[in-house]
Structures are given as structure tokens and as C-alpha cells.
Amino acid sequence: QVQLVESGGGLVQAGGSLRLSCSASGGTISRYGMGWFRQAPGKEREFVAAINWSGYSTFYADSVKGRFTISRDNAKNTVWLQMNSLKPEDTAVYYCAAHFGTLYSANYYDDHFYDYWGQGTQVTVSS
């Protein structure tokens, strides 16, 4: 069973950057599609970005496209989310998730499709 731990969250001013990390243990993530989701207070969890097991396919929510970049290093069992040009509306708890197998256009954004989740890391963007 894969365990996921997020780190890198914090408080940043609008326009700033943060880099979130998701470190996996208990198994290799090389066969897992990986995703980032976020949940703001009073709102449902929403998709942010995903990357297929090979790293060749990436997917982004429209709200973060052009500002966020997801990447992975299977040898390090780690996935990152580089967040630039942060906005107050990006404030949320960010979760890393893993799905065993390929992510497709029909499912990469669906949190029910993911098998394992981290505990989350708080990102707060001040205006």
C-alpha cells in the first residue's frame, strides 16, 4: 500500500510561488497516475493537476493552466506541483493522490478514481 505525504505548503503573498512535494513510501509510484486536488473552506474538493505514470501526459484545471506545473521523478518516488502567480483564490488544502494505472481524459479529474491520498498541506495566499 502506498503512503503519500505532502509538504511545501505555507503562507505566500499574491503573485508569489510555492512548490509542493508529494513523497511516496510503501511502494513505487512508477505505475501510478498522480494527481493534485485542493479543498477550500466550505467548498468541495476540486481537481488541480494530474500526470500520467510516464510523465508524458499532464492535465490541468482551467483555473491553474499556465500558472501551475506538475512533474514527477519515479526514481525519487516524488511528484511536485510548482505554483506560480498565486492568487488568493488558490488558498486551500492541497492533496496528493495516486491511481494505479493510466489516467484518461474521462477520469483524471475524478477524485473517486484515485486509490490513495495524502493528508494534505495548507496553502494560504494573502492579497
MMTF fields as JSON, N, C-alpha, C and O atoms, coordinates in Angstrom:
{
  "mmtfVersion": "1.0.0",
  "mmtfProducer": "UNKNOWN",
  "numBonds": 507,
  "numAtoms": 508,
  "numGroups": 127,
  "numChains": 1,
  "numModels": 1,
  "chainsPerModel": [1],
  "groupsPerChain": [127],
  "chainIdList": ["A"],
  "bondAtomList": [4, 2, 8, 6, 12, 10, 16, 14, 20, 18, 24, 22, 28, 26, 32, 30, 36, 34, 40, 38, 44, 42, 48, 46, 52, 50, 56, 54, 60, 58, 64, 62, 68, 66, 72, 70, 76, 74, 80, 78, 84, 82, 88, 86, 92, 90, 96, 94, 100, 98, 104, 102, 108, 106, 112, 110, 116, 114, 120, 118, 124, 122, 128, 126, 132, 130, 136, 134, 140, 138, 144, 142, 148, 146, 152, 150, 156, 154, 160, 158, 164, 162, 168, 166, 172, 170, 176, 174, 180, 178, 184, 182, 188, 186, 192, 190, 196, 194, 200, 198, 204, 202, 208, 206, 212, 210, 216, 214, 220, 218, 224, 222, 228, 226, 232, 230, 236, 234, 240, 238, 244, 242, 248, 246, 252, 250, 256, 254, 260, 258, 264, 262, 268, 266, 272, 270, 276, 274, 280, 278, 284, 282, 288, 286, 292, 290, 296, 294, 300, 298, 304, 302, 308, 306, 312, 310, 316, 314, 320, 318, 324, 322, 328, 326, 332, 330, 336, 334, 340, 338, 344, 342, 348, 346, 352, 350, 356, 354, 360, 358, 364, 362, 368, 366, 372, 370, 376, 374, 380, 378, 384, 382, 388, 386, 392, 390, 396, 394, 400, 398, 404, 402, 408, 406, 412, 410, 416, 414, 420, 418, 424, 422, 428, 426, 432, 430, 436, 434, 440, 438, 444, 442, 448, 446, 452, 450, 456, 454, 460, 458, 464, 462, 468, 466, 472, 470, 476, 474, 480, 478, 484, 482, 488, 486, 492, 490, 496, 494, 500, 498, 504, 502],
  "bondOrderList": [1, 1, 1, 1, 1, 1, 1, 1, 1, 1, 1, 1, 1, 1, 1, 1, 1, 1, 1, 1, 1, 1, 1, 1, 1, 1, 1, 1, 1, 1, 1, 1, 1, 1, 1, 1, 1, 1, 1, 1, 1, 1, 1, 1, 1, 1, 1, 1, 1, 1, 1, 1, 1, 1, 1, 1, 1, 1, 1, 1, 1, 1, 1, 1, 1, 1, 1, 1, 1, 1, 1, 1, 1, 1, 1, 1, 1, 1, 1, 1, 1, 1, 1, 1, 1, 1, 1, 1, 1, 1, 1, 1, 1, 1, 1, 1, 1, 1, 1, 1, 1, 1, 1, 1, 1, 1, 1, 1, 1, 1, 1, 1, 1, 1, 1, 1, 1, 1, 1, 1, 1, 1, 1, 1, 1, 1],
  "groupList": [{"groupName": "GLN", "atomNameList": ["N", "CA", "C", "O"], "elementList": ["N", "C", "C", "O"], "formalChargeList": [0, 0, 0, 0], "bondAtomList": [1, 0, 2, 1, 3, 2], "bondOrderList": [1, 1, 2], "singleLetterCode": "Q", "chemCompType": "L-PEPTIDE LINKING"}, {"groupName": "VAL", "atomNameList": ["N", "CA", "C", "O"], "elementList": ["N", "C", "C", "O"], "formalChargeList": [0, 0, 0, 0], "bondAtomList": [1, 0, 2, 1, 3, 2], "bondOrderList": [1, 1, 2], "singleLetterCode": "V", "chemCompType": "L-PEPTIDE LINKING"}, {"groupName": "LEU", "atomNameList": ["N", "CA", "C", "O"], "elementList": ["N", "C", "C", "O"], "formalChargeList": [0, 0, 0, 0], "bondAtomList": [1, 0, 2, 1, 3, 2], "bondOrderList": [1, 1, 2], "singleLetterCode": "L", "chemCompType": "L-PEPTIDE LINKING"}, {"groupName": "GLU", "atomNameList": ["N", "CA", "C", "O"], "elementList": ["N", "C", "C", "O"], "formalChargeList": [0, 0, 0, 0], "bondAtomList": [1, 0, 2, 1, 3, 2], "bondOrderList": [1, 1, 2], "singleLetterCode": "E", "chemCompType": "L-PEPTIDE LINKING"}, {"groupName": "SER", "atomNameList": ["N", "CA", "C", "O"], "elementList": ["N", "C", "C", "O"], "formalChargeList": [0, 0, 0, 0], "bondAtomList": [1, 0, 2, 1, 3, 2], "bondOrderList": [1, 1, 2], "singleLetterCode": "S", "chemCompType": "L-PEPTIDE LINKING"}, {"groupName": "GLY", "atomNameList": ["N", "CA", "C", "O"], "elementList": ["N", "C", "C", "O"], "formalChargeList": [0, 0, 0, 0], "bondAtomList": [1, 0, 2, 1, 3, 2], "bondOrderList": [1, 1, 2], "singleLetterCode": "G", "chemCompType": "PEPTIDE LINKING"}, {"groupName": "ALA", "atomNameList": ["N", "CA", "C", "O"], "elementList": ["N", "C", "C", "O"], "formalChargeList": [0, 0, 0, 0], "bondAtomList": [1, 0, 2, 1, 3, 2], "bondOrderList": [1, 1, 2], "singleLetterCode": "A", "chemCompType": "L-PEPTIDE LINKING"}, {"groupName": "ARG", "atomNameList": ["N", "CA", "C", "O"], "elementList": ["N", "C", "C", "O"], "formalChargeList": [0, 0, 0, 0], "bondAtomList": [1, 0, 2, 1, 3, 2], "bondOrderList": [1, 1, 2], "singleLetterCode": "R", "chemCompType": "L-PEPTIDE LINKING"}, {"groupName": "CYS", "atomNameList": ["N", "CA", "C", "O"], "elementList": ["N", "C", "C", "O"], "formalChargeList": [0, 0, 0, 0], "bondAtomList": [1, 0, 2, 1, 3, 2], "bondOrderList": [1, 1, 2], "singleLetterCode": "C", "chemCompType": "L-PEPTIDE LINKING"}, {"groupName": "THR", "atomNameList": ["N", "CA", "C", "O"], "elementList": ["N", "C", "C", "O"], "formalChargeList": [0, 0, 0, 0], "bondAtomList": [1, 0, 2, 1, 3, 2], "bondOrderList": [1, 1, 2], "singleLetterCode": "T", "chemCompType": "L-PEPTIDE LINKING"}, {"groupName": "ILE", "atomNameList": ["N", "CA", "C", "O"], "elementList": ["N", "C", "C", "O"], "formalChargeList": [0, 0, 0, 0], "bondAtomList": [1, 0, 2, 1, 3, 2], "bondOrderList": [1, 1, 2], "singleLetterCode": "I", "chemCompType": "L-PEPTIDE LINKING"}, {"groupName": "TYR", "atomNameList": ["N", "CA", "C", "O"], "elementList": ["N", "C", "C", "O"], "formalChargeList": [0, 0, 0, 0], "bondAtomList": [1, 0, 2, 1, 3, 2], "bondOrderList": [1, 1, 2], "singleLetterCode": "Y", "chemCompType": "L-PEPTIDE LINKING"}, {"groupName": "MET", "atomNameList": ["N", "CA", "C", "O"], "elementList": ["N", "C", "C", "O"], "formalChargeList": [0, 0, 0, 0], "bondAtomList": [1, 0, 2, 1, 3, 2], "bondOrderList": [1, 1, 2], "singleLetterCode": "M", "chemCompType": "L-PEPTIDE LINKING"}, {"groupName": "TRP", "atomNameList": ["N", "CA", "C", "O"], "elementList": ["N", "C", "C", "O"], "formalChargeList": [0, 0, 0, 0], "bondAtomList": [1, 0, 2, 1, 3, 2], "bondOrderList": [1, 1, 2], "singleLetterCode": "W", "chemCompType": "L-PEPTIDE LINKING"}, {"groupName": "PHE", "atomNameList": ["N", "CA", "C", "O"], "elementList": ["N", "C", "C", "O"], "formalChargeList": [0, 0, 0, 0], "bondAtomList": [1, 0, 2, 1, 3, 2], "bondOrderList": [1, 1, 2], "singleLetterCode": "F", "chemCompType": "L-PEPTIDE LINKING"}, {"groupName": "PRO", "atomNameList": ["N", "CA", "C", "O"], "elementList": ["N", "C", "C", "O"], "formalChargeList": [0, 0, 0, 0], "bondAtomList": [1, 0, 2, 1, 3, 2], "bondOrderList": [1, 1, 2], "singleLetterCode": "P", "chemCompType": "L-PEPTIDE LINKING"}, {"groupName": "LYS", "atomNameList": ["N", "CA", "C", "O"], "elementList": ["N", "C", "C", "O"], "formalChargeList": [0, 0, 0, 0], "bondAtomList": [1, 0, 2, 1, 3, 2], "bondOrderList": [1, 1, 2], "singleLetterCode": "K", "chemCompType": "L-PEPTIDE LINKING"}, {"groupName": "ASN", "atomNameList": ["N", "CA", "C", "O"], "elementList": ["N", "C", "C", "O"], "formalChargeList": [0, 0, 0, 0], "bondAtomList": [1, 0, 2, 1, 3, 2], "bondOrderList": [1, 1, 2], "singleLetterCode": "N", "chemCompType": "L-PEPTIDE LINKING"}, {"groupName": "ASP", "atomNameList": ["N", "CA", "C", "O"], "elementList": ["N", "C", "C", "O"], "formalChargeList": [0, 0, 0, 0], "bondAtomList": [1, 0, 2, 1, 3, 2], "bondOrderList": [1, 1, 2], "singleLetterCode": "D", "chemCompType": "L-PEPTIDE LINKING"}, {"groupName": "HIS", "atomNameList": ["N", "CA", "C", "O"], "elementList": ["N", "C", "C", "O"], "formalChargeList": [0, 0, 0, 0], "bondAtomList": [1, 0, 2, 1, 3, 2], "bondOrderList": [1, 1, 2], "singleLetterCode": "H", "chemCompType": "L-PEPTIDE LINKING"}],
  "groupTypeList": [0, 1, 0, 2, 1, 3, 4, 5, 5, 5, 2, 1, 0, 6, 5, 5, 4, 2, 7, 2, 4, 8, 4, 6, 4, 5, 5, 9, 10, 4, 7, 11, 5, 12, 5, 13, 14, 7, 0, 6, 15, 5, 16, 3, 7, 3, 14, 1, 6, 6, 10, 17, 13, 4, 5, 11, 4, 9, 14, 11, 6, 18, 4, 1, 16, 5, 7, 14, 9, 10, 4, 7, 18, 17, 6, 16, 17, 9, 1, 13, 2, 0, 12, 17, 4, 2, 16, 15, 3, 18, 9, 6, 1, 11, 11, 8, 6, 6, 19, 14, 5, 9, 2, 11, 4, 6, 17, 11, 11, 18, 18, 19, 14, 11, 18, 11, 13, 5, 0, 5, 9, 0, 1, 9, 1, 4, 4],
  "groupIdList": [1, 2, 3, 4, 5, 6, 7, 8, 9, 10, 11, 12, 13, 14, 15, 16, 17, 18, 19, 20, 21, 22, 23, 24, 25, 26, 27, 28, 29, 30, 31, 32, 33, 34, 35, 36, 37, 38, 39, 40, 41, 42, 43, 44, 45, 46, 47, 48, 49, 50, 51, 52, 53, 54, 55, 56, 57, 58, 59, 60, 61, 62, 63, 64, 65, 66, 67, 68, 69, 70, 71, 72, 73, 74, 75, 76, 77, 78, 79, 80, 81, 82, 83, 84, 85, 86, 87, 88, 89, 90, 91, 92, 93, 94, 95, 96, 97, 98, 99, 100, 101, 102, 103, 104, 105, 106, 107, 108, 109, 110, 111, 112, 113, 114, 115, 116, 117, 118, 119, 120, 121, 122, 123, 124, 125, 126, 127],
  "secStructList": [7, 7, 3, 3, 3, 3, 3, 7, 7, 3, 3, 3, 3, 6, 6, 7, 7, 3, 3, 3, 3, 3, 3, 3, 3, 1, 1, 7, 7, 6, 6, 3, 3, 3, 3, 3, 3, 3, 3, 7, 6, 6, 1, 7, 7, 3, 3, 3, 3, 3, 3, 7, 6, 6, 1, 1, 7, 3, 3, 3, 7, 6, 6, 6, 6, 6, 6, 3, 3, 3, 3, 3, 3, 4, 4, 4, 6, 3, 3, 3, 3, 3, 3, 7, 1, 7, 7, 4, 4, 4, 7, 3, 3, 3, 3, 3, 3, 3, 3, 3, 5, 7, 7, 7, 6, 6, 6, 6, 6, 7, 4, 4, 4, 7, 7, 3, 3, 7, 7, 7, 3, 3, 3, 3, 3, 3, 7],
  "xCoordList": [0.847, 0.0, 0.886, 1.861, 0.531, 1.318, 0.871, -0.323, 1.831, 1.551, 2.1, 3.213, 1.307, 1.675, 1.765, 0.903, 2.812, 2.992, 3.292, 4.26, 2.451, 2.654, 3.471, 3.437, 4.192, 4.928, 5.099, 4.834, 5.549, 5.826, 4.775, 4.952, 3.688, 2.657, 3.113, 4.152, 2.322, 2.652, 1.869, 0.886, 2.326, 1.697, 2.539, 3.751, 1.9, 2.611, 1.733, 0.506, 2.364, 1.604, 1.142, 1.743, 0.079, -0.416, 0.695, 1.436, 0.789, 1.845, 3.079, 3.962, 3.15, 4.293, 4.206, 3.297, 5.171, 5.274, 5.483, 6.029, 5.036, 5.304, 5.506, 4.987, 6.264, 6.456, 6.052, 6.694, 5.004, 4.544, 5.22, 5.469, 5.509, 6.079, 5.152, 4.467, 5.144, 4.395, 5.364, 5.762, 5.74, 6.675, 5.918, 5.05, 6.263, 5.575, 6.473, 7.689, 5.859, 6.571, 5.668, 4.468, 6.267, 5.482, 5.334, 4.679, 5.934, 5.851, 6.272, 6.336, 6.56, 6.95, 5.729, 4.71, 5.836, 4.731, 4.868, 4.099, 5.83, 6.13, 4.965, 4.913, 4.039, 2.884, 1.601, 0.494, 1.777, 0.619, 0.488, 1.468, -0.729, -1.04, -1.187, -1.765, -0.665, -0.653, -1.433, -1.377, -2.154, -2.938, -2.806, -2.451, -3.099, -3.213, -4.649, -5.201, -5.226, -6.55, -6.449, -5.456, -7.472, -7.48, -8.904, -9.888, -8.968, -10.265, -10.177, -9.398, -10.974, -11.062, -12.171, -13.068, -12.12, -13.151, -14.546, -14.8, -15.444, -16.825, -17.065, -18.179, -16.027, -16.167, -15.821, -15.174, -16.263, -15.932, -14.499, -13.928, -13.948, -12.607, -12.638, -13.567, -11.621, -11.584, -10.237, -9.204, -10.288, -9.092, -8.209, -8.702, -6.894, -5.93, -5.059, -5.005, -4.382, -3.465, -3.225, -3.399, -2.823, -2.517, -1.434, -1.226, -0.745, 0.324, 0.285, 0.104, 0.456, 0.408, 1.685, 2.67, 1.663, 2.774, 4.094, 5.149, 4.033, 5.254, 5.766, 6.936, 4.879, 5.248, 5.017, 5.184, 4.637, 4.488, 3.149, 3.02, 2.162, 0.841, 0.522, 0.635, 0.124, -0.272, -1.637, -2.027, -2.346, -3.684, -3.807, -3.248, -4.531, -4.672, -6.107, -6.82, -6.506, -7.762, -7.583, -6.49, -8.631, -8.549, -8.076, -7.377, -8.457, -8.149, -6.658, -6.209, -5.892, -4.46, -3.573, -2.351, -4.178, -3.405, -2.547, -3.028, -1.268, -0.339, 0.342, 1.318, -0.165, 0.442, 1.059, 2.081, 0.453, 0.926, 1.553, 1.148, 2.545, 3.182, 3.358, 3.923, 2.87, 3.044, 4.19, 4.348, 4.984, 6.096, 6.344, 5.815, 7.151, 7.427, 8.812, 9.371, 9.348, 10.583, 10.333, 10.345, 10.109, 9.783, 10.937, 10.711, 12.151, 13.314, 13.344, 13.832, 12.819, 12.767, 11.417, 11.205, 10.513, 9.179, 8.486, 7.842, 8.635, 8.153, 7.448, 7.827, 6.407, 5.673, 5.686, 5.604, 5.79, 5.81, 4.671, 4.16, 4.31, 3.393, 4.02, 4.031, 4.536, 5.091, 3.952, 3.254, 3.767, 2.655, 3.219, 3.867, 2.974, 3.434, 2.241, 1.107, 2.515, 1.472, 0.257, -0.882, 0.518, -0.559, -1.559, -1.214, -2.803, -3.913, -4.587, -4.492, -5.262, -5.977, -6.948, -7.16, -7.532, -8.475, -7.792, -8.472, -6.476, -5.751, -5.627, -5.16, -6.036, -5.971, -6.818, -8.012, -6.19, -6.88, -5.916, -4.719, -6.456, -5.621, -5.396, -6.346, -4.146, -3.78, -3.45, -2.684, -4.058, -3.895, -3.249, -3.545, -2.37, -1.768, -2.541, -2.971, -2.716, -3.47, -2.817, -2.146, -3.023, -2.42, -3.471, -4.314, -3.407, -4.275, -3.407, -2.534, -3.645, -2.855, -3.298, -4.432, -2.393, -2.72, -2.711, -2.208, -3.285, -3.26, -4.4, -5.516, -4.106, -5.141, -5.627, -4.83, -6.919, -7.501, -8.279, -8.557, -8.618, -9.338, -10.685, -11.234, -11.217, -12.53, -12.473, -13.512, -11.264, -11.229, -10.189, -10.23, -9.26, -8.152, -8.628, -7.941, -9.778, -10.277, -11.211, -11.653, -11.506, -12.489, -11.786, -11.02, -12.037, -11.326, -11.719, -10.955, -12.865, -13.258, -12.393, -12.378, -11.698, -10.887, -9.543, -8.858, -9.158, -7.846, -7.895, -8.887, -6.817, -6.789, -6.197, -6.638, -5.219, -4.525, -4.434, -4.339, -4.468, -4.453, -3.487, -3.288, -2.889, -2.101, -2.98, -4.2, -2.336, -3.086, -3.346, -4.16, -2.659, -2.87, -1.87, -1.292, -1.679, -0.822, -1.533, -2.105, -1.491, -2.233, -1.457, -0.265, -2.142, -1.595, -2.496, -3.704, -1.897, -2.651, -2.008, -0.815, -2.809, -2.319, -2.996, -4.219, -2.184, -2.731, -2.776, -1.944, -3.75, -3.903, -3.14, -3.163],
  "yCoordList": [-1.188, 0.0, 1.242, 1.33, 2.184, 3.4, 4.44, 4.69, 5.031, 6.163, 7.433, 7.45, 8.483, 9.748, 10.835, 10.942, 11.637, 12.739, 14.01, 14.074, 15.013, 16.296, 17.228, 17.125, 18.12, 19.151, 20.351, 20.282, 21.463, 22.65, 23.728, 24.803, 23.465, 24.48, 25.613, 25.524, 26.671, 27.795, 29.025, 28.969, 30.152, 31.452, 32.23, 32.362, 32.74, 33.491, 34.651, 34.57, 35.718, 36.85, 36.566, 35.769, 37.227, 37.106, 37.451, 38.417, 36.639, 36.808, 35.977, 35.857, 35.404, 34.606, 33.176, 32.809, 32.38, 30.994, 30.059, 30.436, 28.844, 27.751, 26.482, 26.341, 25.567, 24.262, 23.188, 23.008, 22.488, 21.393, 20.097, 19.861, 19.267, 17.951, 16.877, 17.071, 15.761, 14.589, 13.42, 12.958, 12.948, 11.833, 10.554, 10.527, 9.504, 8.23, 7.217, 7.216, 6.356, 5.262, 4.034, 4.131, 2.875, 1.65, 1.004, -0.03, 1.601, 1.064, 2.111, 3.299, 1.667, 2.604, 3.218, 2.551, 4.48, 5.164, 5.088, 5.719, 4.329, 4.319, 3.825, 4.111, 3.097, 2.615, 3.362, 2.945, 4.458, 5.213, 6.528, 7.248, 6.833, 8.181, 8.994, 8.519, 10.223, 11.037, 12.324, 12.919, 12.738, 13.954, 14.858, 14.423, 16.115, 17.094, 17.615, 17.962, 17.662, 18.216, 19.259, 19.31, 20.081, 21.059, 21.243, 21.01, 21.666, 21.923, 23.19, 23.278, 24.154, 25.408, 25.294, 24.464, 26.118, 26.053, 26.245, 27.192, 25.336, 25.44, 25.008, 25.128, 24.503, 24.092, 22.623, 22.025, 22.05, 20.661, 20.569, 21.531, 19.377, 19.14, 19.231, 18.737, 19.864, 20.037, 19.61, 19.653, 19.207, 18.788, 19.988, 21.074, 19.782, 20.828, 20.4, 21.089, 19.269, 18.816, 17.325, 16.759, 16.697, 15.262, 14.958, 15.699, 13.849, 13.434, 11.928, 11.226, 11.439, 10.012, 9.352, 10.028, 8.015, 7.306, 7.579, 7.583, 7.809, 8.033, 9.462, 9.738, 10.36, 11.768, 12.488, 13.706, 11.767, 12.374, 13.08, 13.954, 12.705, 13.348, 14.083, 13.531, 15.323, 16.122, 16.748, 16.971, 17.023, 17.574, 18.685, 18.584, 19.733, 20.861, 21.37, 21.32, 21.861, 22.591, 23.92, 24.487, 24.412, 25.683, 26.809, 27.72, 26.744, 27.831, 27.945, 28.983, 26.895, 26.923, 26.787, 26.897, 26.55, 26.341, 27.564, 28.697, 27.316, 28.4, 28.947, 29.69, 28.588, 29.059, 27.912, 28.097, 26.745, 25.583, 24.564, 24.433, 23.849, 22.785, 21.556, 21.634, 20.428, 19.167, 18.403, 18.407, 17.749, 16.956, 15.798, 15.77, 14.846, 13.679, 13.132, 13.333, 12.434, 11.69, 10.329, 10.199, 9.322, 7.994, 7.397, 6.632, 7.733, 7.218, 7.755, 7.092, 8.96, 9.559, 9.337, 9.753, 8.677, 8.414, 9.703, 9.748, 10.736, 12.059, 12.733, 12.587, 13.477, 14.308, 15.734, 15.942, 16.713, 18.108, 18.886, 18.51, 19.964, 20.917, 22.295, 22.847, 22.833, 24.181, 25.157, 25.077, 26.074, 27.022, 28.432, 28.909, 29.084, 30.455, 31.39, 30.953, 32.671, 33.698, 33.356, 33.392, 33.03, 32.595, 33.707, 34.887, 33.291, 34.218, 33.846, 32.698, 34.794, 34.46, 33.294, 32.528, 33.151, 32.059, 30.692, 29.67, 30.665, 29.39, 28.858, 27.737, 29.645, 29.236, 27.992, 27.976, 26.951, 25.672, 24.691, 24.954, 23.565, 22.424, 21.634, 21.288, 21.357, 20.646, 19.198, 18.906, 18.296, 16.874, 16.217, 16.547, 15.29, 14.44, 13.126, 12.628, 12.569, 11.325, 10.44, 10.926, 9.138, 8.172, 7.205, 6.71, 6.949, 5.953, 4.913, 5.253, 3.649, 2.583, 2.407, 2.011, 2.706, 2.561, 3.894, 4.903, 3.857, 5.024, 5.987, 5.568, 7.263, 8.283, 8.599, 8.744, 8.702, 9.017, 10.321, 10.828, 10.842, 12.114, 12.018, 13.034, 10.815, 10.651, 10.554, 10.602, 10.416, 10.145, 10.895, 10.851, 11.579, 12.158, 13.201, 13.458, 13.801, 14.889, 14.38, 15.157, 13.08, 12.491, 11.961, 11.001, 12.573, 12.135, 10.717, 10.06, 10.23, 8.858, 7.831, 6.656, 8.258, 7.352, 7.047, 6.112, 7.84, 7.698, 6.735, 6.668, 6.002, 4.926, 5.34, 4.862, 6.21, 6.602, 8.13, 8.826, 8.615, 10.056, 10.403, 9.627, 11.588, 12.116, 12.859, 12.926, 13.418, 14.092, 15.561, 16.208, 16.08, 17.452, 18.427, 18.193, 19.526, 20.61, 21.936, 22.121, 22.848, 24.096, 25.102, 25.317, 25.712, 26.829, 28.036, 27.978, 29.12, 30.348, 31.483, 31.754, 32.136, 33.236, 34.514, 34.647, 35.44, 36.699, 37.744, 37.744, 38.619, 39.659, 40.925, 41.892],
  "zCoordList": [0.0, 0.0, 0.0, 0.746, -0.84, -0.982, 0.042, 0.209, 0.714, 1.6, 0.958, 0.432, 1.012, 0.386, 1.445, 2.318, 1.359, 2.302, 1.514, 0.756, 1.706, 1.044, 1.927, 3.154, 1.305, 2.022, 1.112, -0.088, 1.703, 0.906, 0.973, 0.399, 1.659, 1.792, 2.708, 3.363, 2.739, 3.599, 3.238, 2.499, 3.777, 3.531, 2.534, 2.704, 1.502, 0.474, 0.014, 0.064, -0.43, -0.95, -2.371, -3.091, -2.752, -4.12, -5.105, -4.923, -6.148, -7.135, -6.846, -7.696, -5.66, -5.276, -5.774, -6.518, -5.345, -5.793, -4.613, -3.576, -4.808, -3.875, -4.684, -5.792, -4.114, -4.745, -3.757, -2.722, -4.075, -3.24, -3.658, -4.841, -2.674, -2.927, -2.387, -1.382, -3.06, -2.61, -2.642, -3.711, -1.466, -1.362, -1.041, -0.168, -1.758, -1.584, -0.9, -1.088, -0.104, 0.53, 0.517, 0.261, 0.798, 0.826, -0.534, -0.666, -1.54, -2.888, -3.887, -3.571, -5.092, -6.131, -6.8, -6.981, -7.162, -7.839, -9.356, -10.081, -9.832, -11.269, -12.124, -13.32, -11.529, -12.294, -11.907, -12.249, -11.197, -10.731, -11.477, -11.669, -11.894, -12.283, -11.009, -10.032, -11.012, -9.807, -10.035, -11.111, -9.014, -9.142, -7.929, -6.833, -8.159, -7.073, -7.073, -8.117, -5.904, -5.694, -4.588, -3.863, -4.465, -3.377, -2.859, -3.561, -1.615, -0.998, -0.171, 0.778, -0.538, 0.196, 1.237, 1.094, 2.282, 3.325, 2.747, 2.003, 3.098, 2.655, 1.229, 0.72, 0.575, -0.821, -0.983, -0.124, -2.1, -2.382, -2.897, -3.411, -2.738, -3.257, -4.781, -5.42, -5.355, -6.797, -7.373, -6.705, -8.611, -9.339, -9.638, -9.944, -9.547, -9.88, -11.061, -12.08, -10.921, -11.969, -11.82, -10.741, -12.915, -12.881, -13.892, -14.853, -13.655, -14.548, -14.654, -13.66, -15.868, -16.065, -15.572, -15.277, -15.486, -14.862, -15.558, -14.924, -16.88, -17.647, -17.538, -17.802, -17.147, -17.099, -18.406, -18.476, -19.443, -20.76, -20.945, -21.802, -20.152, -20.256, -18.977, -17.883, -19.119, -17.969, -18.227, -19.373, -17.157, -17.238, -16.2, -15.108, -16.538, -15.632, -15.616, -16.618, -14.445, -14.374, -15.087, -15.081, -15.693, -16.415, -15.506, -15.948, -14.239, -13.307, -12.989, -12.503, -13.258, -12.932, -14.16, -14.062, -15.307, -16.525, -16.823, -16.806, -17.096, -17.367, -16.129, -16.232, -14.956, -13.701, -12.905, -12.245, -12.961, -12.21, -13.155, -14.31, -12.641, -13.413, -12.53, -11.439, -13.014, -12.303, -12.946, -14.167, -12.11, -12.621, -11.665, -10.554, -12.109, -11.271, -11.563, -12.641, -10.57, -10.728, -10.1, -8.876, -10.92, -10.398, -9.603, -8.665, -9.962, -9.229, -7.8, -6.886, -7.623, -6.289, -5.61, -4.471, -6.325, -5.771, -5.319, -4.271, -6.132, -5.745, -6.913, -8.075, -6.556, -7.503, -6.959, -5.748, -7.855, -7.441, -8.116, -9.171, -7.464, -8.07, -7.887, -6.787, -8.976, -8.952, -9.188, -10.198, -8.255, -8.335, -8.422, -7.491, -9.529, -9.753, -9.874, -10.066, -9.759, -9.891, -9.037, -9.504, -7.8, -6.916, -6.652, -6.585, -6.506, -6.257, -4.934, -4.499, -4.296, -3.053, -3.226, -2.287, -4.393, -4.622, -4.735, -4.821, -4.735, -4.696, -3.269, -3.066, -2.288, -0.896, -0.665, -0.966, -0.13, 0.074, 0.724, 0.839, 1.142, 1.498, 0.211, -0.491, -0.084, -1.302, -0.966, -0.049, -1.745, -1.537, -2.746, -3.894, -2.457, -3.474, -3.512, -2.472, -4.699, -4.84, -5.891, -6.801, -5.752, -6.67, -7.201, -6.453, -8.493, -9.124, -9.809, -10.607, -9.499, -10.122, -11.566, -11.834, -12.493, -13.898, -14.619, -14.123, -15.806, -16.68, -16.361, -16.053, -16.437, -16.344, -17.748, -18.675, -17.897, -19.195, -19.103, -18.016, -20.255, -20.295, -19.589, -19.162, -19.464, -18.84, -17.33, -16.671, -16.757, -15.317, -14.515, -13.286, -15.152, -14.399, -13.394, -12.405, -13.627, -12.781, -11.671, -10.825, -11.681, -10.767, -9.525, -9.611, -8.373, -7.165, -6.76, -6.053, -7.176, -6.849, -7.584, -7.218, -8.584, -9.389, -8.76, -9.173, -7.754, -7.157, -5.968, -5.242, -5.791, -4.807, -3.467, -2.422, -3.486, -2.26, -2.183, -3.194, -0.944, -0.694, 0.425, 1.359, 0.316, 1.403, 2.387, 2.232, 3.404, 4.463, 4.149, 4.809, 3.151, 2.729, 3.314, 4.375, 2.601, 3.07, 2.78, 1.706, 3.744, 3.629, 2.805, 3.022, 1.864, 1.088, 1.326, 1.098, 1.783, 2.024, 1.235, 1.374, 0.41, -0.418, 0.059, 0.007, 0.521, 1.031, -0.083, -0.99, 0.004, -1.032, -0.678, -1.439]
}
